Amino acid sequence: MKLGVFSLSLSVKDLAKSKEFYEKMGFSSMGGSMENNYLIMKNGSTLIGLFQAMFDGNMMTFNPG
């Protein structure tokens, strides 16, 4: 059974610094924009969303498929 894709949505204080940190860990931007205060980043099959001032706390997201 294939469960789909899990991703983490992280609430960050500084999007630019967070982007730099995750790029050093091998992630690259694949969606979103700095102007819209969020980025979707990917490293292999791992996805994370970085969200500045959009919600309180972190979330785990499940995308079936």
Sequence and secondary structure as in RCSB ss.txt:
>XXXX:A:sequence
MKLGVFSLSLSVKDLAKSKEFYEKMGFSSMGGSMENNYLIMKNGSTLIGLFQAMFDGNMMTFNPG
>XXXX:A:secstr
    EEEEEEEES HHHHHHHHHHTT EEEEEETTTTEEEEEETTEEEEEEESSSSS EEEEE  
